[in-house]
Amino acid sequence: MESLESRLELLERRCRRLQAVTLAALALGALGVGMALLRPVGASTGGELVASRLTLMDGQGRTRATLSAQEGGEGGLVLHDTQGRPRALLGVDASGSPRLRFATAEGSMLAELTVYSEEAPRLVLGNNGGSEFFSVGLMPDGSSRLELADGDGRPRAILGADEHGAPGLLLVDRKGQPRASLRVSPKDDASLVLEGQDGQVFRAPSSVQ
């Protein structure tokens, strides 16, 4: 017959096992409650993935696409070439302006389309060296502007129309000085101004300033 001492020992072991099982159950319950509290408000349980950055790689482990969102409000999708270099961007900056950008393998901008203030789109083209040679855009005040630049990115020909639709053409030398101006005013008055290297100015009509 078992002694009283051995029976008490067996009972203590069973109590310890029961305590361990109870503590494990409580820990799992607390973990479940914590996960529920940490879940973002409005997050779906139907297979939705919530993350601030997602990177896609090819079979060789090279980055081919990156989708990210930053704390400042910026977010975008970047596409990479076979060498992992970023070549195309579709994003929104902190001010809410959307942008589409294409770049060379070295990172120089080749083409960029941006919409400012929800009403002012601007298209820019660049050369392989990163200099802008063409841009066209609509300003928030309703005026429009087209620029042609030289190899160094300096505007040389500017065609535009003011907020009233009056057109004008301005030709600039390498130093940035206006040399020829052709305009039609909002009242349909035409004017031409030519300036030579010696400072002589031709105006038609002569009353044009």
Legacy VTK file of the C-alpha trace (Angstrom):
# vtk DataFile Version 3.0
C-alpha trace
ASCII
DATASET POLYDATA
POINTS 209 float
0.000 0.000 0.000
1.271 3.457 -0.916
2.312 5.628 1.964
0.724 8.961 2.672
3.955 10.651 1.775
4.089 9.149 -1.740
0.471 10.070 -2.368
1.139 13.688 -1.418
4.151 13.725 -3.719
2.042 12.452 -6.637
-0.629 15.041 -5.920
1.959 17.848 -5.917
3.308 16.733 -9.313
-0.197 16.743 -10.784
-0.814 20.232 -9.378
2.397 21.516 -10.927
1.438 20.073 -14.335
-2.006 21.643 -14.062
-0.435 25.013 -13.214
1.886 24.776 -16.242
-1.024 24.008 -18.582
-3.053 26.865 -17.105
-0.189 29.355 -17.516
0.345 28.266 -21.130
-3.347 28.749 -21.884
-3.297 32.198 -20.303
-0.196 33.150 -22.303
-1.806 32.094 -25.580
-4.947 34.014 -24.690
-2.941 37.152 -23.899
-1.057 36.817 -27.193
-4.316 36.598 -29.103
-5.697 39.687 -27.369
-2.468 41.577 -28.067
-2.544 40.721 -31.777
-6.151 41.892 -31.962
-5.257 45.195 -30.300
-2.256 45.753 -32.586
-4.249 45.122 -35.772
-4.700 48.421 -37.737
-8.153 49.931 -37.589
-10.171 48.980 -40.630
-7.771 46.217 -41.685
-9.484 43.373 -43.489
-9.108 39.750 -42.427
-9.810 38.509 -45.940
-6.201 37.998 -46.994
-5.102 41.644 -46.983
-1.374 42.332 -46.583
-0.535 45.465 -44.593
3.041 46.770 -44.982
4.939 50.025 -45.539
7.343 48.528 -48.093
7.126 45.659 -50.572
10.068 44.476 -52.693
9.833 42.039 -55.615
12.936 40.135 -56.750
13.679 37.934 -59.753
15.101 34.419 -59.711
18.642 35.772 -59.299
17.746 37.797 -56.222
17.857 41.169 -58.012
15.337 43.842 -57.050
12.871 44.455 -59.902
10.072 46.441 -58.224
9.668 48.360 -54.972
6.371 49.664 -53.596
6.723 51.881 -50.532
4.939 54.472 -48.396
6.811 56.946 -46.188
5.723 58.748 -43.035
5.875 62.153 -44.739
3.036 61.210 -47.086
5.183 60.184 -50.039
4.513 56.908 -51.776
5.436 55.283 -55.033
6.274 52.349 -57.236
9.830 52.004 -58.581
10.686 49.593 -61.409
14.266 48.329 -61.798
16.146 46.916 -64.795
17.892 43.526 -64.924
20.851 45.011 -63.040
18.661 46.260 -60.195
18.965 49.933 -61.200
15.848 52.140 -60.819
14.530 53.172 -64.256
10.875 54.162 -63.803
8.951 55.816 -60.983
5.248 56.368 -60.411
4.631 58.213 -57.180
2.981 60.951 -55.159
5.056 63.461 -53.173
4.294 64.905 -49.732
2.228 67.741 -51.249
-0.019 65.287 -53.098
1.419 65.957 -56.572
1.573 62.815 -58.752
4.700 62.181 -60.811
5.823 59.797 -63.548
9.583 59.635 -64.192
11.896 57.689 -66.509
15.669 57.597 -66.043
18.843 56.255 -67.634
20.815 53.404 -66.117
23.036 56.038 -64.454
20.033 57.764 -62.888
19.770 60.806 -65.181
16.212 61.986 -65.874
15.016 61.384 -69.449
11.335 62.244 -69.087
9.179 63.442 -66.217
5.498 64.320 -65.990
4.300 66.091 -62.841
0.972 67.658 -61.883
1.270 70.572 -59.424
-1.582 72.014 -57.346
-4.045 69.613 -59.009
-4.217 71.883 -62.069
-0.715 72.568 -63.379
0.784 69.680 -65.390
4.407 69.919 -66.576
6.317 67.650 -68.959
10.124 67.720 -69.032
12.528 65.900 -71.370
16.241 65.562 -70.644
19.348 64.309 -72.397
21.638 61.504 -71.306
23.722 63.966 -69.299
20.798 64.999 -67.120
20.209 68.462 -68.638
16.663 69.504 -69.511
16.264 70.461 -73.180
12.466 70.617 -73.483
9.665 71.499 -71.093
6.025 72.412 -71.468
3.545 73.199 -68.763
0.400 74.919 -67.595
0.736 77.342 -64.668
-1.784 77.649 -61.793
-2.759 81.145 -63.048
-3.831 79.707 -66.415
-0.779 80.761 -68.422
1.234 78.224 -70.429
4.919 77.951 -71.297
7.116 75.908 -73.626
10.916 76.065 -73.381
13.703 74.782 -75.636
17.165 74.688 -74.061
20.719 74.194 -75.293
23.032 71.332 -74.367
23.810 72.946 -71.016
20.154 73.227 -70.030
19.911 77.003 -70.582
16.545 78.119 -72.052
17.056 79.615 -75.539
13.540 79.761 -76.977
10.431 80.392 -74.874
6.942 80.196 -76.327
4.054 81.022 -74.055
0.623 82.483 -73.540
-0.497 84.550 -70.556
-3.641 83.947 -68.499
-5.655 85.840 -71.157
-4.347 83.648 -73.974
-2.074 86.326 -75.485
0.868 84.504 -77.156
4.510 85.471 -77.207
7.879 84.159 -78.403
11.178 85.067 -76.741
14.639 84.164 -78.076
17.601 84.334 -75.685
21.366 84.269 -76.262
23.893 82.057 -74.468
24.252 84.630 -71.686
20.538 84.583 -70.965
19.900 88.017 -72.496
16.692 88.495 -74.560
17.537 89.143 -78.241
14.195 88.816 -80.011
10.626 89.131 -78.808
7.409 88.683 -80.766
4.094 89.229 -78.993
0.381 89.665 -79.565
-1.369 91.540 -76.750
-4.791 90.670 -75.290
-6.124 93.515 -77.497
-4.633 91.834 -80.602
-1.834 94.400 -80.975
1.291 92.797 -82.456
4.840 93.846 -81.576
8.403 92.876 -82.480
11.598 93.759 -80.619
15.099 92.873 -81.849
18.308 93.663 -79.967
21.787 93.417 -81.526
25.086 92.650 -79.837
26.041 96.312 -80.053
22.994 97.300 -78.002
20.990 98.667 -80.924
17.292 97.907 -80.614
14.705 97.660 -83.354
11.057 97.972 -82.340
7.924 97.654 -84.413
5.851 99.592 -83.829
8.329 102.107 -82.468
6.169 102.847 -79.420
6.699 99.339 -78.022
8.746 99.245 -74.817
LINES 1 210
209 0 1 2 3 4 5 6 7 8 9 10 11 12 13 14 15 16 17 18 19 20 21 22 23 24 25 26 27 28 29 30 31 32 33 34 35 36 37 38 39 40 41 42 43 44 45 46 47 48 49 50 51 52 53 54 55 56 57 58 59 60 61 62 63 64 65 66 67 68 69 70 71 72 73 74 75 76 77 78 79 80 81 82 83 84 85 86 87 88 89 90 91 92 93 94 95 96 97 98 99 100 101 102 103 104 105 106 107 108 109 110 111 112 113 114 115 116 117 118 119 120 121 122 123 124 125 126 127 128 129 130 131 132 133 134 135 136 137 138 139 140 141 142 143 144 145 146 147 148 149 150 151 152 153 154 155 156 157 158 159 160 161 162 163 164 165 166 167 168 169 170 171 172 173 174 175 176 177 178 179 180 181 182 183 184 185 186 187 188 189 190 191 192 193 194 195 196 197 198 199 200 201 202 203 204 205 206 207 208
